[in-house]
Amino acid sequence: MFRKIVSFTSKSKSTRFLPKSLHSTNYHNFPPSKPLSLSSKHVSPTQNSFEIISPTSLKGFNRSFSSGYHLNLTQYAGFNLHRTGFAVSERRGFSSETARESINYDVVIVGGGPAGLSAAIRLKQLCRENDVDLSVCVVEKGAEVGAHILSGNVFEPRALNELIPHWREEEAPISVGVSSDKFMLLTKKHAISLPNPFDNRGNYVISLSQFARWLGQKAEELGVEIYPGFAAKEVLFDESENVIGIATNDMGIGKDGSKKDNFQPGVELKGRINLFAEGCRGSLSEKIIKKYNLREKGQGQHQTYALGIKEVWEIDASKHKPGAVLHTLGWPLDHKTYGGSFLYHMQDRQVSIGLVCALNYHNPFFNPYEEFQKLKSHPAIRPLLENGTVVQYGARTLNEGGFQSIPYPVFPGGAIVGCAAGFLNVPKIKGTHTAMKSGMLAAESAFGVLHEGSNMKTYWENLKDSWIWEELRRARNYRPAFEYGLFPGMAISGLEHYFLKGRAPFTLKHGKPDHEATHEASKCSPIEYPKPDGIVSFDVPTSLYRSNTNHDHDQPAHLRLRDSQIPEAVNLPKYGGPESRYCPARVYEYVSDDKGQLKLQINAQNCLHCKACDIKDPKQNIEWTVPEGGGGPGYSVM
């Protein structure tokens, strides 16, 4: 997405990346006979710079935005352009040496979502205010910034007002203010209006993926170097176990582990400070939390999660009411399963509709995707969607642990920000504003460390003194109240909202971790779901196509089984094979082998990067790791 010139100067403490106009047409500043990489043994520290080119800077590059972002391998000026956008000569030869190149920065940020980009922007703002030059890098696994970003989203601009006060004049993709706000309890055939606990006055209905792209542009204007299409696979440590950076995964590795013709070794991005903003259940963030016991050092309780499944529709103009907001509880979920639906009217005749299901549900036959299809058949919802068209589909997990589950976010060498730590406000159903604020606070602490010699511990102290802390503390008892069921949860949360207002002399605890909440199949009843009608409900392959998901088939599987025997020995006989149902992309299927025995088949190319498998597997046997950078969904309006 971004065009950079890479230069190496012997006077600089870190590699300097200078922005170049996105509209430049001079694409031939490197010899075609030489390979292109982030750093080359052919370039000395005093040599002239060379260019890294990315697909969105190339005129005529084969891509499609009609239903989302999509990239294919294509040719440009005699080079193969991989989905990451980096050119690789077909004439390149390889030796057995695969040493990774290393690039140094003052701050490395992992994740190009609202938290990571807000941190990057705040750091560069502080640099300008204090006439200091710090190098800041953001590495993003999506093919472009925003490609992996999905949310409802009714946006509260509180953090944005602080970060970019004049955002209205900066062409931010925020224009549809909330015009109406309703809350309903659904039964199978009825919708019962309830007192509305949400206060969405002054909020906006937005596409978070579009907003993230705009934040990326603002960050780049300030001098932040952004690398979309690079997946951070490994945390780097020094001899004292301090985090010193990350390494991206190797590109061009075949499914069998061999190096393909387009092989490129990963790159080490080393930061004096490293901020992890990977979003919910970030793979590297989770490793850091475990390594340094950050959960225990923080609020102490385990994290709880939900799975959100969403579609964006284009509907008839006569039915469209820009800014209309609807939230529901109840059907199609049973009274023991926490969750609800949302329906937001966006701009351009678009509406976003989704279902959020807590992942501590009990019945292994429960299928979140099919529950979402049922939701759309409700008499209060179906008429709105009929004669409409689905524009995009996607899914993502979200944190619901709230105040009780906040980890201590500081570790030697950096900090964890945003949803990777878990700052979502459950009763508000909002987390973007808190994620952004956490990134801003971490940036201020990082600047203090690098410029003033302070300590990253100030991030934790400032977090506890911020409005994030107070907001989550007041909301701490809502989510665990529903451990007792729908109606007790509504009663307790109503008491909290209208009377106690966060002043309860107690703090409720969460139940079992989500993976332990699954009951054995023998104790549960199978659930029969209706077949899709092709009008408002659809099968998984149809929906998956609308997500623009794409992975190179010839690469090592990024979904790994810690024990290959558990699916057939435990999950299938004991839990009925729940991985074939909790995944909203049909990544996991039990298929018969030559002997008629059911075996687990992993269709990794379908993966939406939602992380549900990493959370819900009963034996925690599935490890989600990053695939090649640029793979995964290609969201454009989610």
Secondary structure, 3 states (H helix, E strand, C coil): CCCEEEECCCCCCCCEEEECCCCCCCCCCCCCCCCCCCCCCCCCCCCCCEEECCHHHCCCCCEECCCCCEECCEEECCEEECCCCCEECCCCCCCCCCCCEEEEEEEEEECCCHHHHHHHHHHHHHHHHHCCCCCEEEEECCCCCCCCCCCCCEECCHHHHHHCCCHHHHCCCCCEECCEEEEEEECCCCEEECCCCCCCCCCEECCHHHHHHHHHHHHHHCCCEEEECCCEEEEEECCCCCEEEEEECCEEECCCCCEEEEEECCEEEEEEEEEECCCCCCHHHHHHHHHCCHHHHCCCCCCCEEEEEEEEEECCHHHCCCCEEEEEEECCCCCCCCEEEEEEECCCCEEEEEEEEECCCCCCCCCHHHHHHHHCCCCCCHHHHCCCEEEEEEEEEEECCHHHHCCCCEECCEEECHHHCCCCECCCCECHHHHHHHHHHHHHHHHHHHHHCCCCHHHHHHHHCCHHHHHHHHCCCHHHHHHHCHHHHHHHHHHHHHHHCCCCCCCCCCCCCHHHCCCCHHHCCCCCCCCCCCCCCCCHHHHHHHCCCECCCCCCCCEEECCCCHHHHHHHHHHCCCHHHHCCCCCEEEEECCCCCEEEEECHHHCCCCCHHHHHCCCCCEEECCCCCCCECCCCCC
